[in-house]
Amino acid sequence: MRHFYLDFIFTAIALMVAAWWGYSHGGMGGLIATLSITAILAVMEISLSFDNAVVNASVLKGWDEFWKMIFLTVGILIAVFGMRLVFPIVIVAVTADLGMMEVINLALNDPKEYSARLMAHHAEISAFGGIFLLLVFLNFVFDDKDVHWFEWLESRLAKLGKVDAMSVFIALIVLMIAVTWATAEQASAVLIAGVWGILVYLGVQVVSGMLEGDLEEQLDDQGNSTGAATSAIMRGGIIGFLYLEVLDASFSFDGVIGAFAITNDVIVIMLGLAIGAMFVRSMTIFLVDKGTLDEFIYLEHGAHYAIGALSIIMLLSVKFHVPELITGLIGITFIAWALLASLKHRKQEAKQEAAKHLT
């Protein structure tokens, strides 16, 4: 419970602000409606982002306490205010050639127009986030891991992953297919956004690899094992932090866009999604502190399969509307399936251990 007490305090404050905002704009009816929508958005964000928490935890578990604290402080400010409030405003400002203050005024006083201008660029946003998340998924399934959930499939994908740049090759094929779904006016923007998704992912990997090389040289000079330099991106530092923020941004695109299908009020959207973002961050730390990923060995697999499904859904949304309920249910299904498979695996191991003692 100690992991979430700040979240409950934040939730209470956010709901009070939502109640005041609703009452000031619509009396008691506005208050009730605003509180209801805020709660719905918070639940939606948590359900859509549980797989995000699991993946974050898989990255965060190797970090020291300093960078965990940075993730919980600076990171939450970026997640709550940066991605849920500032980012949509920046998109509208850049694409509509308006000043930031003009867009803020538009969001507060003409939310329908603000929503329409943001939704007009849904295809490009989905292309960037979808391709980035697809690369996260592909690099996971192509990795030669010690633990396989679907042994037959994952062992073969690991062999396929030994081919250089296989994940980028597949991502580019998927991107070119997604471009054909876009309208003629959007096609070039979707292509550019998708390429940027690939470049950002590869950019993080390149910088991480450069830092690993420097660290290995330092350890060699000191006579230490270079194994400590493996996967620098997983061990904290500014690159690891940036990776998690980009990952969180890619997840949040779906929630932000989906929120406008429920309400056009940017204040209510920010409050509802902010509550969800707070709980997701705390859930990440909870999973790390409790060693949940080690206890439930297939949980990380389930989260990545959910990411793969989300990436495809985001790319499909370039042309087709996919209800947020379906998106959330797919993620929850993979997580629940992975939990059940992990429990079954633990029982089988316990039986095998008991049989060894009997013999």
VORO-761132 format. One line per field, with one value per residue (C-alpha): residue number from 1; residue in three letters; x, y, z. Coordinates in steps of 0.02 Angstrom, whole numbers, plus 50000, padded with zeros to 5 digits. Layout:
REM VORO-761132
k (NUM;...)
r (ALA;...)
xx (X;...)
yy (Y;...)
zz (Z;...)
END
This chain:
REM VORO-761132
k (1;2;3;4;5;6;7;8;9;10;11;12;13;14;15;16;17;18;19;20;21;22;23;24;25;26;27;28;29;30;31;32;33;34;35;36;37;38;39;40;41;42;43;44;45;46;47;48;49;50;51;52;53;54;55;56;57;58;59;60;61;62;63;64;65;66;67;68;69;70;71;72;73;74;75;76;77;78;79;80;81;82;83;84;85;86;87;88;89;90;91;92;93;94;95;96;97;98;99;100;101;102;103;104;105;106;107;108;109;110;111;112;113;114;115;116;117;118;119;120;121;122;123;124;125;126;127;128;129;130;131;132;133;134;135;136;137;138;139;140;141;142;143;144;145;146;147;148;149;150;151;152;153;154;155;156;157;158;159;160;161;162;163;164;165;166;167;168;169;170;171;172;173;174;175;176;177;178;179;180;181;182;183;184;185;186;187;188;189;190;191;192;193;194;195;196;197;198;199;200;201;202;203;204;205;206;207;208;209;210;211;212;213;214;215;216;217;218;219;220;221;222;223;224;225;226;227;228;229;230;231;232;233;234;235;236;237;238;239;240;241;242;243;244;245;246;247;248;249;250;251;252;253;254;255;256;257;258;259;260;261;262;263;264;265;266;267;268;269;270;271;272;273;274;275;276;277;278;279;280;281;282;283;284;285;286;287;288;289;290;291;292;293;294;295;296;297;298;299;300;301;302;303;304;305;306;307;308;309;310;311;312;313;314;315;316;317;318;319;320;321;322;323;324;325;326;327;328;329;330;331;332;333;334;335;336;337;338;339;340;341;342;343;344;345;346;347;348;349;350;351;352;353;354;355;356;357;358;359)
r (MET;ARG;HIS;PHE;TYR;LEU;ASP;PHE;ILE;PHE;THR;ALA;ILE;ALA;LEU;MET;VAL;ALA;ALA;TRP;TRP;GLY;TYR;SER;HIS;GLY;GLY;MET;GLY;GLY;LEU;ILE;ALA;THR;LEU;SER;ILE;THR;ALA;ILE;LEU;ALA;VAL;MET;GLU;ILE;SER;LEU;SER;PHE;ASP;ASN;ALA;VAL;VAL;ASN;ALA;SER;VAL;LEU;LYS;GLY;TRP;ASP;GLU;PHE;TRP;LYS;MET;ILE;PHE;LEU;THR;VAL;GLY;ILE;LEU;ILE;ALA;VAL;PHE;GLY;MET;ARG;LEU;VAL;PHE;PRO;ILE;VAL;ILE;VAL;ALA;VAL;THR;ALA;ASP;LEU;GLY;MET;MET;GLU;VAL;ILE;ASN;LEU;ALA;LEU;ASN;ASP;PRO;LYS;GLU;TYR;SER;ALA;ARG;LEU;MET;ALA;HIS;HIS;ALA;GLU;ILE;SER;ALA;PHE;GLY;GLY;ILE;PHE;LEU;LEU;LEU;VAL;PHE;LEU;ASN;PHE;VAL;PHE;ASP;ASP;LYS;ASP;VAL;HIS;TRP;PHE;GLU;TRP;LEU;GLU;SER;ARG;LEU;ALA;LYS;LEU;GLY;LYS;VAL;ASP;ALA;MET;SER;VAL;PHE;ILE;ALA;LEU;ILE;VAL;LEU;MET;ILE;ALA;VAL;THR;TRP;ALA;THR;ALA;GLU;GLN;ALA;SER;ALA;VAL;LEU;ILE;ALA;GLY;VAL;TRP;GLY;ILE;LEU;VAL;TYR;LEU;GLY;VAL;GLN;VAL;VAL;SER;GLY;MET;LEU;GLU;GLY;ASP;LEU;GLU;GLU;GLN;LEU;ASP;ASP;GLN;GLY;ASN;SER;THR;GLY;ALA;ALA;THR;SER;ALA;ILE;MET;ARG;GLY;GLY;ILE;ILE;GLY;PHE;LEU;TYR;LEU;GLU;VAL;LEU;ASP;ALA;SER;PHE;SER;PHE;ASP;GLY;VAL;ILE;GLY;ALA;PHE;ALA;ILE;THR;ASN;ASP;VAL;ILE;VAL;ILE;MET;LEU;GLY;LEU;ALA;ILE;GLY;ALA;MET;PHE;VAL;ARG;SER;MET;THR;ILE;PHE;LEU;VAL;ASP;LYS;GLY;THR;LEU;ASP;GLU;PHE;ILE;TYR;LEU;GLU;HIS;GLY;ALA;HIS;TYR;ALA;ILE;GLY;ALA;LEU;SER;ILE;ILE;MET;LEU;LEU;SER;VAL;LYS;PHE;HIS;VAL;PRO;GLU;LEU;ILE;THR;GLY;LEU;ILE;GLY;ILE;THR;PHE;ILE;ALA;TRP;ALA;LEU;LEU;ALA;SER;LEU;LYS;HIS;ARG;LYS;GLN;GLU;ALA;LYS;GLN;GLU;ALA;ALA;LYS;HIS;LEU;THR)
xx (50000;50145;50183;50015;49975;50035;49927;49771;49815;49842;49679;49582;49657;49626;49444;49418;49488;49376;49225;49263;49291;49128;49026;49095;49045;48882;48822;48784;48750;48919;49003;48931;48968;49148;49184;49114;49214;49373;49353;49318;49473;49580;49520;49544;49722;49767;49691;49777;49945;49966;50076;50175;50205;50268;50388;50447;50480;50584;50694;50692;50739;50924;50929;51002;50896;50945;50876;50723;50689;50716;50592;50463;50488;50547;50476;50301;50302;50346;50214;50074;50101;50215;50127;49948;49939;50087;50114;49938;49951;50120;50050;49905;50020;50146;50022;49900;50038;49972;50059;50058;49949;49826;49812;49792;49653;49575;49584;49500;49370;49335;49375;49280;49390;49546;49494;49457;49629;49717;49616;49657;49835;49786;49861;50036;50033;49979;50113;50252;50192;50141;50308;50408;50308;50319;50509;50501;50397;50501;50666;50594;50530;50687;50799;50875;50802;50825;50638;50510;50323;50272;50422;50387;50357;50484;50629;50606;50587;50749;50837;50758;50819;51000;50983;51049;50917;50774;50663;50692;50659;50490;50446;50478;50367;50227;50250;50236;50075;50008;50048;49931;49790;49813;49726;49824;49842;49906;50017;50180;50152;50118;50275;50383;50307;50339;50519;50543;50479;50614;50749;50706;50712;50876;50946;50923;51004;51152;51188;51167;51290;51417;51403;51423;51581;51655;51609;51686;51850;51853;51820;51954;52080;52035;52046;51860;51737;51654;51494;51449;51433;51301;51138;51179;51006;50938;51048;50985;51070;51007;50991;50889;50780;50751;50710;50575;50504;50491;50414;50288;50252;50214;50094;50011;49968;49830;49760;49764;49681;49555;49510;49446;49319;49245;49260;49329;49371;49561;49562;49458;49566;49726;49656;49589;49744;49858;49776;49804;49984;50022;49956;50051;50215;50186;50136;50304;50400;50288;50328;50515;50518;50414;50515;50353;50437;50550;50404;50291;50413;50294;50226;50355;50312;50127;50162;50266;50134;50010;50129;50136;49946;49937;50062;49959;49799;49881;49936;49765;49689;49771;49618;49504;49426;49464;49365;49472;49377;49448;49624;49613;49537;49674;49809;49722;49694;49878;49929;49801;49852;50035;49995;49898;50037;50165;50063;50047;50235;50268;50154;50243;50412;50350;50290;50455;50551;50440;50468;50656;50650;50544;50669)
yy (50000;50118;50121;50200;50320;50473;50416;50417;50592;50651;50568;50658;50826;50794;50745;50903;51008;50913;50943;51130;51139;51048;51149;51315;51270;51177;51180;51020;50925;50979;50925;50750;50730;50793;50679;50529;50564;50594;50427;50337;50413;50363;50182;50180;50244;50114;49971;50027;50053;49901;49821;49984;49963;49785;49834;49985;49869;49753;49901;49984;49832;49853;50038;50115;50211;50382;50348;50263;50425;50527;50413;50444;50633;50711;50566;50586;50772;50734;50596;50696;50872;50843;50702;50726;50915;50999;50872;50886;51076;51073;50961;51081;51233;51164;51090;51236;51368;51447;51514;51411;51538;51539;51350;51353;51482;51370;51218;51309;51409;51307;51125;51055;51149;51102;50919;50924;50997;50867;50722;50780;50720;50556;50456;50529;50512;50330;50294;50360;50273;50113;50089;50128;50002;49875;49884;49861;49703;49636;49656;49564;49414;49406;49406;49237;49224;49089;49083;49053;49065;48991;48878;48824;49002;49100;48981;49000;49188;49195;49107;49231;49373;49324;49403;49582;49720;49595;49697;49858;49765;49702;49871;49956;49829;49859;50048;50039;49939;50069;50208;50127;50142;50330;50457;50537;50696;50602;50471;50571;50630;50452;50389;50526;50497;50310;50337;50454;50316;50201;50335;50377;50193;50164;50327;50269;50102;50189;50306;50163;50057;50199;50218;50030;50034;50174;50084;49920;50009;50086;49918;49834;49966;49932;49744;49719;49609;49687;49595;49738;49849;49741;49826;50000;50055;49942;50011;50187;50345;50479;50362;50234;50374;50446;50273;50249;50423;50389;50219;50302;50433;50298;50215;50380;50425;50296;50355;50540;50514;50393;50518;50642;50512;50528;50716;50871;50956;50963;50997;50842;50739;50795;50761;50588;50530;50606;50498;50345;50394;50413;50239;50163;50238;50173;50004;49999;50027;49901;49767;49803;49806;49647;49553;49511;49485;49352;49270;49268;49225;49247;49417;49512;49404;49443;49629;49627;49529;49661;49794;49703;49701;49885;49933;49845;49925;50098;50069;50002;50160;50257;50199;50101;50150;50025;50054;50088;49950;49821;49892;49882;49708;49638;49704;49639;49469;49445;49499;49382;49239;49266;49269;49105;49025;49083;49009;48844;48843;48873;48728;48612;48663;48633;48459;48419;48480;48376;48223;48247;48250;48092;47998)
zz (50000;50034;49848;49810;49953;49854;49709;49819;49881;49702;49649;49786;49735;49550;49582;49686;49544;49421;49533;49543;49355;49318;49442;49378;49200;49226;49404;49497;49335;49267;49429;49422;49236;49255;49403;49309;49151;49251;49339;49173;49094;49244;49236;49047;49063;49195;49094;48934;49020;49133;49001;49000;49188;49163;49024;49123;49271;49162;49117;49288;49394;49355;49401;49558;49682;49613;49439;49510;49603;49445;49356;49493;49504;49342;49244;49316;49278;49098;49089;49171;49108;48959;48869;48931;48916;48829;48690;48613;48623;48534;48395;48364;48373;48247;48123;48129;48129;48290;48444;48604;48694;48550;48560;48750;48729;48595;48710;48854;48759;48602;48647;48498;48375;48475;48472;48286;48246;48354;48284;48108;48141;48222;48078;48097;48287;48272;48141;48253;48412;48323;48235;48392;48495;48354;48364;48553;48525;48380;48471;48620;48521;48413;48567;48611;48787;48918;48952;48815;48840;48672;48648;48468;48406;48508;48479;48291;48302;48401;48255;48134;48245;48214;48042;48053;48054;48042;48160;48061;47898;47961;48037;47869;47780;47905;47888;47698;47717;47841;47717;47590;47718;47735;47625;47484;47587;47740;47656;47657;47836;47895;47808;47885;48058;48046;47991;48138;48252;48182;48195;48376;48425;48335;48401;48580;48536;48451;48595;48718;48618;48616;48804;48828;48724;48829;48989;48930;48888;49062;49145;49039;49091;49272;49250;49282;49189;49039;49082;49197;49044;48960;48915;48979;48930;49066;49204;49223;49169;49053;48902;48997;49066;48892;48826;48958;48923;48737;48775;48891;48759;48630;48751;48797;48617;48616;48782;48736;48567;48641;48777;48648;48596;48771;48802;48718;48883;48891;49078;49115;48998;49083;49258;49214;49120;49252;49387;49279;49242;49428;49467;49320;49383;49559;49489;49400;49562;49652;49522;49540;49730;49747;49616;49527;49359;49434;49523;49370;49232;49085;49139;49037;48886;48906;48917;48758;48663;48721;48655;48488;48480;48529;48395;48260;48325;48320;48141;48092;48164;48021;47923;48039;48204;48342;48504;48657;48748;48627;48647;48836;48836;48723;48840;48996;48912;48872;49049;49131;49015;49060;49246;49235;49133;49263;49405;49310;49282;49468;49515;49393;49462;49640;49593;49510;49662;49777;49668;49679;49868;49872;49765)
END
